[in-house]
Amino acid sequence: MDLFKLFKKNTFSHGIHLDEYKDETNAKTTRRLPFAPELTLPLSQNTGKPAKAIVHKGQQVTRGEIIAVADGFMSVPLHSPVTGTIKAIDIAKTAEGGKQPAIIITTALSSGQHLLTSDIRNDYLQISREELIQAVQNTGMVGLGGAAFPSHVKMKIPADTNIHTVLINGCECEPFMTTDHRVMLERVEQLLHGIRIAMKCVAAPKAIIGIEDNKLDVLHAIEPHLPTDGSITIKAIITKYPQGAQKMLAYALLGIEIPSGQRSSSVGLAIFNVATLAKIGALLPANQGLIERIVTITGDNIAHPGNYLIPFGTPLSFLLEHVGFKGEEASLILGGPMMGMAVRSLDMPTTKATGTVLILDERATKRDDILPCIKCSRCLQACPIHLNPSELGLLAAQRQYDVMEEKYHLKDCFECGCCSYVCPSNIPLVQYFRIAKVLNRERHLQDG
Amino acid sequence: MAKSDLKIDIRTSPYIRKAPTVAQIMRNVVYALVPLVIYAVYQFGISALALVIITTLSCMLTEHFFCKMSAKKSTITDASAVITGLLLAMTLPPGFPLWMGAIAGFTAIAMGKTLFGGLGFNVFNPALVGRAFIQAAFPVSITTWTPALATDRFVEFIPSTLALPFMKPLPTADWTAQVALDGFSGATPLALMKFQGIMTDTYDLFFGTIAGSTGETSSLLILICGFYLVYRKMLDWRIPAAVLFGTAISAEFFYFMDPTKYPSPGFMVCSGGLMFAAVFMASDMVASPVTPLGIFVFGCLVGFLTVIIRLFGGLTEAVMYAILFGNAATPLIESYTQPRIYGARKQAKDK
């Protein structure tokens, strides 16, 4: 018997404890913001192939109507978030960087914005796995955790793989973010529907919802609704960053390590974000498409921080106006402060991947000198993958990117940023690693 | 809100950071050394105080000078040079001539730090480089010990302290005989053990009522200062722990073989500045390993070498050489002790 397992706490080793900054928004019930007068919907809002537009300029569309179809298996359709008129199909700036083709819709302000509805289907658990996965694809569902990976692709498990457990990630370990927290409190029934759909798709007999122990109210809210047969359980694990990473979650909940370079399915796990499954649980029975999501808008100089239901394509400037942002200089971040992405302009729209809009002033904009590494080993004690960021950083400075990959496991870094967070010398370690990974990828492509 | 009014700052994640700065870490080490300096001055009087001031000033000025020379921003404010100066003074005899102390400070920074590229790039602990240099240059002065708690220590310098540069220091034997309390031999516990087979009581070693280098006599005080640093999370406790463990295990081996011939582990751990070296010298972040296993190997190596040099070498300054060897071995140790990454063992099994 493994003695260490006996004393194992419900967490992973290493990682960091962050200030949470969740009190501003975590008790605020989700509210809907008004519709923006114009929405910009990039055709590529998911990992994989962009959707193909099937509308033309001047066409009237109804809220919930399909405006772009999936282009292959690694793609999902796009539904119109509003009733209105197609203004253009044009190139637009996106938060993900660069310019991409997008459908621009003028909102019909006189319309009541009624959602296109069809009959509620209650037979979705009776249909075959293939049909169910197809139905998930039709909803345009992507992982709402941030990566926007098409959900149906994740549900398509290879024939030779056996999934024993579905893990539902309700950790939301990044500071400031509270959307998952709200979903778990407000959408329990939908979440359980979604979990059953996922279990059916991957043929797993068991599901575990993992939450961090700073959200115990969720535990109390969900527990009474769980099935009595024990097939779906909920477990609180220690609050620590990056607990929400797949590898960390698998280890904290089950003591299972996902082997380096392999997917979670190789150890019999399918891992989904709570918000994703709750949304599937709502959309699938109603035969609807994904058109909006809950977004936490929070940070400095905001009069009304909170959790808002926001249609995709809403410009950031519109959002900030409505939450009463007042400030002159700031970092504008889509996502959390640890792994989010800074955006350059307020013209950009929210997409399926936008779960948090965070504004930070001096906290983020203050710049300190970068000093030499003093080998204090804090980064080693923080890295959840047990890499050696100190050595990797020194190698990056020497441009020894191949050594970083071959000897120091650069590929296993999932860019959580713990090393940069704790570095006394202000070395932007995780940024070095991102650059090194990109350069290595290019080199491999050239080498064939 | 007019869109054009907002100045957007672009950078990469993480956008928040929370870490003590390098200067904060260094300053905390300085704070931890202050009680030792005070105790040293209490024990040895104004000579010790003068020595501390001279070595520290020498280190700081050297650092400043080389920064100016290479047209870099002066790194004098990060307090790392202050640490080197304090550490150096703590390892020298209290009556060490001041001009030699100044040279020691210069060598420590110039050869131990600047030569390698400054903070973060030194292979060896700079203070020990300085000490090793003057150990070779001034072997007599560095092994001349004076008694603690002399009556006039606060009004009178130890004669050797004020020796003129490149002149032979005044012999301290007469002075020592004059102020010595009862039969002070001028020998440190290690020398007594090594050359005369006399064991000093571990109790005296622990509380520091003995002859020895300026700041390394009281194991208890050093431990307290060490705990402060660990508490503030400014010191990786594993390094001193590994060094003490390595020393104790190695000493225990010999003690077990022949307790009449070899000293006990307790004596070994508490004598000759080992405690000081373990807490403040071996733990020099820059020159010690960062990997968990590497730290353990490093500590054991330092402890083992200390015991071997003490028992079989011709010198008593064992721990200094042991740490310098350990520093030299650090890159090698590190390259063989990379941590097992998450998910790696399972993969190996699969193959």
Interface residues (C-beta under 8 A of the other chain):
Chain A: F12 L18 D19 P175 K247 Y251 E257 I258 P259 S260 G261 Q262 V267 S317 L320 E321 F325 K326 G327 E328 E329 A330 S331 L332 I333 G335 P337 M338 M339 G340 M341 A342 V343 R344 S345 L346 D347 L358 L360 R363 A364 T365 D368 L371 P372 C373 I374 K375 C376 S377 R378 L380 P384 I385 H386 L387 N388 S390 E391 K407 Y408 H409 D412 E415 G417 S420 Y421 V422 C423 P424 S425 N426 P428 V430 Q431 R434
Chain B: M1 K3 D5 L6 K7 I8 D9 I10 R11 T12 S13 P14 Y15 I16 R17 K18 A19 P20 T21 V22 Q24 I25 D78 G117 G118 L119 G120 F121 D236 M285 V286 S288 V290 T291 P292 I295 E334 Q338 P339 R340 I341 Y342 G343 A344 R345 K346 Q347 D350
